Amino acid sequence: QVQLVESGGGLVQPGGSLNLSCAATGARSNINTRGWYRLAPGDQRELVATITSDGRTAYAHSVKGRFTLSSDSAVNTVYLQMNNLKPDDTAVYYCNFRFFDGNTYWGQGAQVTVSS
């Protein structure tokens, strides 16, 4: 059984930084993409960043240049470094692993609040 466990998040002032991590337990090696999504109150779920199995990354326009996604395949962990945070970044952030066999798994969610 694959489980994704997130850590990080919290409250930060505008301009501050936070780091999220997501570790997959029970995961096999046939992971297609790893990524992060976020959901703000009243909004639809938004793709934040993804990384493919061959290392290609993609970012939402709103976070380009501020967020960096990285992964450590050896320990099936993906990270999201978030810099220069803005109030509009406030949301619950979910990690997501998609396997080549079509299965998809989600983390439990991490609250990120950007406020002065």
Secondary structure, 3 states (H helix, E strand, C coil): CCEEEEEECEEECCCCCEEEEEEEECCCCCEEEEEEEEECCCCCCEEEEEEECCCCEEECCCCCCCEEEEEEHHHCEEEEEECCCCHHHCEEEEEEEEECCCCEEECCCEEEEECC
